[in-house]
């Protein structure tokens, strides 16, 4: 498996972004999904990483820079046929390393609260993320929760 920056011009990347957004809309109550579409991932403040097996894209994840001290994880998704291969872990570790290299103090994310989000939440917690206050334009509620990772911690 190879982890590298993904181009939004790549059709596989575009398709996985569209799949992620559609799936998040379908599994979240109306108004509670914050998955970014292609245009939302297109800004200079965003870096998208992909995981490839040979020539096949199997997972993506993005880093959104919020300010000089904080960044956010976005669009973490593994194709269903490739779950359990460690792609999400590899993408997450790559995004954490990128965040540390850029000097951010905190890495945050927003996710759902239903059982469908438990595998992702477990992955985040294993990497040191802790549930905490809402950030940016999010609000913690019955369907949404925020997690944070202190990037200065060892």
C-alpha positions in Angstrom: 0.0 0.0 0.0 1.3 3.4 -0.9 0.2 6.7 0.8 0.6 9.8 -1.3 -1.0 13.1 -2.1 -4.1 12.6 -4.2 -5.0 14.8 -7.2 -8.6 16.1 -7.5 -8.1 15.7 -11.2 -7.9 11.9 -10.8 -11.3 10.2 -11.6 -10.8 7.6 -8.9 -10.3 10.3 -6.3 -13.4 12.2 -7.6 -15.5 9.1 -7.5 -14.4 8.2 -3.9 -15.2 11.8 -2.7 -18.7 11.5 -4.3 -19.3 8.1 -2.8 -18.2 9.4 0.6 -20.5 12.5 0.4 -23.5 10.4 -0.8 -23.0 7.8 1.9 -22.7 10.4 4.7 -25.9 12.1 3.5 -27.7 8.7 3.5 -26.6 7.6 6.9 -27.0 11.0 8.7 -30.2 12.8 9.7 -30.9 15.8 7.5 -28.7 18.7 8.2 -26.1 16.7 10.3 -23.6 15.7 7.5 -20.7 17.9 6.9 -18.9 15.9 4.3 -17.3 18.1 1.7 -17.9 17.8 -2.0 -15.3 18.2 -4.6 -15.5 22.0 -4.5 -15.1 21.9 -0.8 -11.9 19.9 -1.0 -10.5 22.1 -3.8 -9.0 25.0 -1.8 -5.4 25.7 -1.1 -6.0 25.0 2.6 -6.8 21.4 1.8 -4.5 18.4 1.2 -6.0 15.1 0.2 -4.0 11.9 0.8 -4.8 8.6 -0.9 -4.0 5.0 -0.3 -3.2 2.9 -3.3 -2.9 -0.8 -3.8 -1.0 -0.9 -7.1 -3.0 1.4 -9.4 -6.2 1.2 -7.4 -7.2 3.9 -5.0 -8.7 2.3 -1.9 -9.0 5.1 0.6 -8.7 8.9 1.1 -8.5 11.4 3.8 -8.0 15.2 3.9 -6.4 17.9 6.0 -8.1 21.3 6.2 -6.0 24.1 7.7 -8.1 26.2 9.9 -5.5 28.8 11.1 -1.9 28.8 12.1 -2.5 26.5 15.1 -5.3 24.2 14.2 -6.2 21.8 11.4 -9.2 19.5 10.8 -9.5 16.0 9.4 -12.1 15.7 6.6 -13.3 13.0 4.2 -11.8 9.9 5.8 -13.2 7.0 3.7 -12.1 3.5 2.7 -13.9 1.7 -0.1 -16.0 -1.1 1.4 -14.2 -3.9 -0.5 -10.9 -2.8 1.1 -12.0 -2.4 4.8 -9.7 -4.1 7.3 -6.5 -3.6 5.3 -5.2 -0.8 7.4 -5.7 2.0 4.8 -7.6 4.3 7.2 -4.9 3.9 9.8 -2.2 4.6 7.3 -4.1 7.7 6.0 -4.7 8.9 9.5 -1.1 8.5 10.5 0.0 10.4 7.3 -2.4 13.3 8.1 -1.2 13.4 11.7 2.5 13.5 10.5 1.6 16.2 8.0 -0.1 18.3 10.8 2.9 17.9 13.1 5.4 18.8 10.2 3.4 21.9 9.5 3.6 22.9 13.2 -0.1 22.7 14.1 -0.9 22.5 17.8 -4.2 20.7 17.5 -5.9 18.4 15.0 -9.7 18.2 15.3 -12.5 16.3 13.6 -16.3 16.2 13.6 -18.1 12.8 13.3 -21.4 11.2 13.9 -22.7 9.5 17.1 -24.5 6.5 15.7 -23.1 2.9 15.9 -22.2 3.3 12.2 -19.4 5.7 13.2 -18.0 3.4 15.9 -15.1 1.9 13.8 -13.9 5.4 12.9 -14.2 6.7 16.4 -12.3 3.6 17.7 -9.5 4.4 15.2 -9.4 8.0 16.3 -9.3 7.2 20.0 -6.5 4.6 19.4 -4.5 7.5 17.9 -5.0 9.8 20.9 -8.1 11.8 19.9 -10.4 12.7 22.8 -14.0 13.9 22.6 -14.2 17.6 23.3 -15.8 20.9 22.7 -17.2 21.9 19.3 -15.0 23.9 17.0 -15.3 26.0 13.8 -19.0 26.0 12.8 -19.9 22.7 14.4 -22.1 22.0 17.4 -22.0 18.9 19.5 -25.4 17.3 19.7 -27.3 14.0 19.5 -26.0 13.3 16.0 -22.6 15.1 16.0 -19.5 15.1 18.2 -16.1 16.6 18.0 -12.7 15.1 18.8 -9.3 16.7 19.2 -5.7 15.5 19.2 -3.0 17.6 21.1 -0.1 17.5 18.6 2.4 18.6 21.2 1.8 15.5 23.3 4.5 12.8 22.8 
